Amino acid sequence: MHLMSGAIVSLSVLGAVKFLSLPWLCSLLAGLGVLMVWRGSWKFIHVALRTIKRDLMCLAVILRVRFSMYRNLRNRSTIPALFAQMVKLHPDKPALIYEATGEVWTFRELQERCNAVAHWALAQGWVEGDVVALYMESQPLVVALWLGLATVGVEAALINFNLRQDSLLHCVSASGARAMVFGTELTEAVSEVSSSLQTSTDLFSSGEQRDEVKLCSLRAQNLDALLASSPKHPPNYALRKEFNDRLFYIYTSGTTGMPKAAVVVHSRYFRIAAFGFHAFGLRRDDIIYNSLPLYHSAGTIMGVGQCLLFGLTVVVRRKFSASRFWDDCVKYNCTVIQYIGEICRYLLAQPVRPSEAHHQVRVAIGNGLRPAVWEEFVQRFRIHRVGEFYGATECNCSLLNIDGKVGACGFNSRILPDFYPIRLVRVQEESRELLRDSKGLCIPCLPGEPGMLMGRINHTDPLRRFDGYADQDSTNQKITHNVFKMGDSAYISGDVLIMDEYGYMYFRDRSGDTFRWRGENVSTTEVEGVLSGLLGHTDVAVYGVSVPGVEGKAGMAAIAHAGDQFDLNAFFTAVQKALPSYARPVFLRLMPSVDTTGTFKIQKTRLRKEGYKPQDPSESIYFLNSRAGRYEAVTDELLNAIMEGKVHL
């Protein structure tokens, strides 16, 4: 009780100095008051005692970030201005280390390169609000480019370097870019779309001039030469942009369609990086190993943001390598690593090597660490702290796992459920349509009940903003109304999570990733985790496929398999033990590799379309004959029997 009373007094003082808005403070005090009178439930007291420490830890982080954001808002700060403060503190400290060349950029050198970019942008005649597309593999120059452009108000569009043809052209066009900077390693990809680009789009290349003939045909200017002759001192320019203005664009992965350009404002960049720094115990002397792509928010905001805003050193790797990961960490004395998607599983699939026992890594930060591999990852690689979080680039309902709860992607307080305005709401099982009560409001989920994650929108609060996408129609599709109360607006995450009695949140699946079979809902995420574990952490994609005359969708698993013969009998025996009957894959597709995005998310669009009809001689498709208790190869004869409903499923 002394701890809670102290918290109330402290927060009252903060309220007195107008640090917190009055409604926010009243909500907090009212919630704690309810706790003090026991709320009439011993179970509530049990939950409160189990979670009060966690909640107060997170409260301290939120207050610290909120205070910093309001200060920056008042000072009209921008990311380039905040970075300049770091340069003054330690100009000669290493800021970025490039693994590919061993090159080290100090904070002063990074700022000088940013200044050169700013002078170059002004020389091109670009003005605030203009957009320049960046299409390059990860390297320190990417940071200097978007940060230098931001210095004079020009917005970068960070494009996935794995995209080609229509997807690439769509991303450049969607941003309205006046120019495109590309790495010479991507010259061929640019040449494929050059004729479809607007004639007014200027092209600039950076890197070794490997194919001078093709570069000349593209009429691409040599950016490296231009920057080398550009002044290194700060430009004489007064930036008109402020903390809530646009910084750059980051694209969604495009797993369910063409990528969308998500708007990142200066305050959002600060918020993501600041929560990572304060929530996961980072220190200013930490060295971060960042092998994530810099076109993605995890790599360029959560990772590089620690350098720009808090003075940490970041090691940038051009592309992730499971075999070199721990060797690099030892070489550069890294104390923090970043992961996303399936990186942890890839590392576990590697043979044991000496470097994994001799590193100094203390913290692993990321999202998408599957519960099935969490403990094995921590124990094998001796990771002291996992900083798992949930959140899309554009969302306003991010979650933090601040106390290392295994499997959780974050939590929402059960003591003060309205303190952080997010909510899991009920949805129709198959269509994922929001269910509403008699008043027209969304229906909150109870603990143990899966639901869609929503976040209340408040554009006056930098923590609650939803800045949307470059395309207004895409923005409107992610907003709904009358969720918490009549007349409000909320962001629709599209993700289904489940909350336990202590408020811990667990990712269940993305919209469209659940299918119904034999009267049961099957979570593809959960089944993928189980199957991947059975197969030594190999890539597995699980999805539902339609079968004529059969209700629901049958489960199908695409498995990356090459080399040794696949033991179908052993696999079936293991699946029988690990999964209930309705969740066992009815169809298997063995293929050399499974499609993934640049951030290791499984691509299923093509797999769903192709179904279970044999198409590629390098692949094999099998059907689960439940009566015989084995998987059988899908031949033309068997396929016809399945399509005609002659086979028992």
Secondary structure as the mmCIF struct_conf table of DSSP 4:
data_model
#
loop_
_struct_conf.conf_type_id
_struct_conf.id
_struct_conf.beg_label_comp_id
_struct_conf.beg_label_asym_id
_struct_conf.beg_label_seq_id
_struct_conf.end_label_comp_id
_struct_conf.end_label_asym_id
_struct_conf.end_label_seq_id
HELX_RH_AL_P HELX_RH_AL_P1 HIS A 2 ALA A 16
TURN_TY1_P TURN_TY1_P1 VAL A 17 LYS A 18
BEND BEND1 PHE A 19 LEU A 20
HELX_RH_AL_P HELX_RH_AL_P2 LEU A 22 MET A 36
TURN_TY1_P TURN_TY1_P2 VAL A 37 VAL A 37
HELX_RH_3T_P HELX_RH_3T_P1 TRP A 38 GLY A 40
HELX_RH_AL_P HELX_RH_AL_P3 TRP A 42 ASN A 75
TURN_TY1_P TURN_TY1_P3 ARG A 76 ARG A 76
HELX_RH_AL_P HELX_RH_AL_P4 ILE A 79 LEU A 89
TURN_TY1_P TURN_TY1_P4 PRO A 91 ASP A 92
BEND BEND2 LYS A 93 LYS A 93
STRN STRN1 PRO A 94 TYR A 98
TURN_TY1_P TURN_TY1_P5 GLU A 99 GLY A 102
STRN STRN2 GLU A 103 THR A 106
HELX_RH_AL_P HELX_RH_AL_P5 PHE A 107 ALA A 123
TURN_TY1_P TURN_TY1_P6 GLN A 124 GLY A 125
TURN_TY1_P TURN_TY1_P7 GLU A 128 GLY A 129
STRN STRN3 VAL A 131 TYR A 135
BEND BEND3 SER A 138 SER A 138
HELX_RH_AL_P HELX_RH_AL_P6 PRO A 140 THR A 151
TURN_TY1_P TURN_TY1_P8 VAL A 152 GLY A 153
HELX_LH_PP_P HELX_LH_PP_P1 VAL A 154 VAL A 154
STRN STRN4 GLU A 155 LEU A 158
TURN_TY1_P TURN_TY1_P9 PHE A 161 ASN A 162
HELX_RH_AL_P HELX_RH_AL_P7 GLN A 165 SER A 175
TURN_TY1_P TURN_TY1_P10 GLY A 176 GLY A 176
BEND BEND4 ARG A 178 ARG A 178
STRN STRN5 ALA A 179 GLY A 183
HELX_RH_3T_P HELX_RH_3T_P2 THR A 184 LEU A 186
HELX_RH_AL_P HELX_RH_AL_P8 THR A 187 VAL A 193
HELX_RH_3T_P HELX_RH_3T_P3 SER A 194 SER A 196
BEND BEND5 LEU A 197 LEU A 197
TURN_TY1_P TURN_TY1_P11 THR A 199 SER A 200
STRN STRN6 ASP A 202 SER A 206
BEND BEND6 GLY A 207 GLY A 207
HELX_RH_AL_P HELX_RH_AL_P9 GLU A 212 LEU A 218
TURN_TY1_P TURN_TY1_P12 ARG A 219 ARG A 219
STRN STRN7 GLN A 221 ASN A 222
HELX_RH_AL_P HELX_RH_AL_P10 LEU A 223 ALA A 228
TURN_TY1_P TURN_TY1_P13 SER A 229 SER A 229
BEND BEND7 SER A 230 SER A 230
BEND BEND8 HIS A 233 HIS A 233
HELX_LH_PP_P HELX_LH_PP_P2 PRO A 234 PRO A 235
BEND BEND9 ASN A 236 ASN A 236
TURN_TY1_P TURN_TY1_P14 PHE A 243 ASN A 244
BEND BEND10 ASP A 245 ASP A 245
STRN STRN8 ARG A 246 TYR A 251
TURN_TY1_P TURN_TY1_P15 THR A 255 THR A 256
BEND BEND11 GLY A 257 MET A 258
STRN STRN9 ALA A 261 VAL A 265
HELX_RH_AL_P HELX_RH_AL_P11 HIS A 266 ALA A 279
TURN_TY1_P TURN_TY1_P16 PHE A 280 GLY A 281
TURN_TY1_P TURN_TY1_P17 ARG A 284 ASP A 285
STRN STRN10 ILE A 287 ASN A 290
BEND BEND12 LEU A 292 LEU A 292
TURN_TY1_P TURN_TY1_P18 LEU A 294 TYR A 295
BEND BEND13 HIS A 296 HIS A 296
HELX_RH_AL_P HELX_RH_AL_P12 SER A 297 SER A 297
HELX_RH_PI_P HELX_RH_PI_P1 ALA A 298 GLY A 303
HELX_RH_AL_P HELX_RH_AL_P13 VAL A 304 PHE A 310
STRN STRN11 THR A 313 VAL A 316
BEND BEND14 ARG A 318 LYS A 319
TURN_TY1_P TURN_TY1_P19 ALA A 322 ARG A 324
HELX_RH_AL_P HELX_RH_AL_P14 PHE A 325 LYS A 331
TURN_TY1_P TURN_TY1_P20 TYR A 332 ASN A 333
STRN STRN12 VAL A 336 ILE A 340
TURN_TY1_P TURN_TY1_P21 GLY A 341 GLU A 342
HELX_RH_AL_P HELX_RH_AL_P15 ILE A 343 LEU A 348
TURN_TY1_P TURN_TY1_P22 ALA A 349 ALA A 349
BEND BEND15 GLN A 350 GLN A 350
HELX_LH_PP_P HELX_LH_PP_P3 PRO A 351 VAL A 352
HELX_RH_3T_P HELX_RH_3T_P4 PRO A 354 ALA A 357
BEND BEND16 HIS A 358 HIS A 358
STRN STRN13 VAL A 363 ASN A 367
HELX_RH_AL_P HELX_RH_AL_P16 PRO A 371 PHE A 381
TURN_TY1_P TURN_TY1_P23 ARG A 382 ARG A 382
BEND BEND17 HIS A 384 HIS A 384
STRN STRN14 ARG A 385 TYR A 390
TURN_TY1_P TURN_TY1_P24 THR A 393 GLU A 394
BEND BEND18 ASN A 396 ASN A 396
STRN STRN15 LEU A 399 LEU A 400
TURN_TY1_P TURN_TY1_P25 ILE A 402 ASP A 403
TURN_TY1_P TURN_TY1_P26 VAL A 406 GLY A 407
BEND BEND19 CYS A 409 CYS A 409
STRN STRN16 GLY A 410 PHE A 411
BEND BEND20 ARG A 414 LEU A 416
TURN_TY1_P TURN_TY1_P27 PRO A 417 PHE A 419
BEND BEND21 TYR A 420 TYR A 420
STRN STRN17 ILE A 422 VAL A 425
STRN STRN18 VAL A 427 VAL A 427
TURN_TY1_P TURN_TY1_P28 GLU A 429 SER A 431
HELX_LH_PP_P HELX_LH_PP_P4 GLU A 433 GLU A 433
STRN STRN19 LEU A 434 LEU A 434
HELX_LH_PP_P HELX_LH_PP_P5 LEU A 435 LEU A 435
STRN STRN20 ARG A 436 ARG A 436
TURN_TY1_P TURN_TY1_P29 SER A 438 LYS A 439
BEND BEND22 GLY A 440 GLY A 440
HELX_LH_PP_P HELX_LH_PP_P6 LEU A 441 LEU A 441
STRN STRN21 CYS A 442 CYS A 442
HELX_LH_PP_P HELX_LH_PP_P7 ILE A 443 ILE A 443
STRN STRN22 PRO A 444 PRO A 444
HELX_LH_PP_P HELX_LH_PP_P8 CYS A 445 LEU A 446
TURN_TY1_P TURN_TY1_P30 PRO A 447 GLY A 448
STRN STRN23 GLY A 451 ARG A 456
TURN_TY1_P TURN_TY1_P31 HIS A 459 THR A 460
BEND BEND23 ASP A 461 ASP A 461
TURN_TY1_P TURN_TY1_P32 PRO A 462 ARG A 464
STRN STRN24 TYR A 469 TYR A 469
BEND BEND24 ALA A 470 ASP A 471
HELX_RH_AL_P HELX_RH_AL_P17 GLN A 472 GLN A 477
TURN_TY1_P TURN_TY1_P33 LYS A 478 LYS A 478
STRN STRN25 ILE A 479 HIS A 481
BEND BEND25 ASN A 482 LYS A 485
TURN_TY1_P TURN_TY1_P34 MET A 486 GLY A 487
STRN STRN26 SER A 489 MET A 499
TURN_TY1_P TURN_TY1_P35 GLU A 501 TYR A 502
STRN STRN27 TYR A 504 ARG A 510
TURN_TY1_P TURN_TY1_P36 SER A 511 GLY A 512
STRN STRN28 THR A 514 TRP A 517
TURN_TY1_P TURN_TY1_P37 ARG A 518 GLY A 519
STRN STRN29 GLU A 520 SER A 523
HELX_RH_AL_P HELX_RH_AL_P18 THR A 524 LEU A 534
TURN_TY1_P TURN_TY1_P38 LEU A 535 GLY A 536
BEND BEND26 HIS A 537 HIS A 537
STRN STRN30 VAL A 540 VAL A 545
TURN_TY1_P TURN_TY1_P39 PRO A 548 GLY A 549
BEND BEND27 GLU A 551 GLY A 552
STRN STRN31 ALA A 554 ALA A 560
BEND BEND28 GLY A 563 ASP A 564
HELX_LH_PP_P HELX_LH_PP_P9 GLN A 565 PHE A 566
HELX_RH_AL_P HELX_RH_AL_P19 LEU A 568 ALA A 578
BEND BEND29 LEU A 579 LEU A 579
HELX_RH_3T_P HELX_RH_3T_P5 SER A 581 ALA A 583
BEND BEND30 ARG A 584 ARG A 584
BEND BEND31 VAL A 586 VAL A 586
STRN STRN32 PHE A 587 MET A 591
BEND BEND32 PRO A 592 PRO A 592
STRN STRN33 THR A 596 THR A 596
TURN_TY1_P TURN_TY1_P40 GLY A 598 THR A 599
HELX_LH_PP_P HELX_LH_PP_P10 LYS A 601 LYS A 601
STRN STRN34 ILE A 602 ILE A 602
HELX_LH_PP_P HELX_LH_PP_P11 GLN A 603 GLN A 603
HELX_RH_AL_P HELX_RH_AL_P20 THR A 605 GLU A 610
TURN_TY1_P TURN_TY1_P41 GLY A 611 TYR A 612
BEND BEND33 LYS A 613 LYS A 613
TURN_TY1_P TURN_TY1_P42 PRO A 617 SER A 618
STRN STRN35 SER A 620 ASN A 625
TURN_TY1_P TURN_TY1_P43 SER A 626 GLY A 629
STRN STRN36 ARG A 630 ALA A 633
HELX_RH_AL_P HELX_RH_AL_P21 ASP A 636 MET A 643
TURN_TY1_P TURN_TY1_P44 GLU A 644 GLY A 645
BEND BEND34 VAL A 647 VAL A 647
#
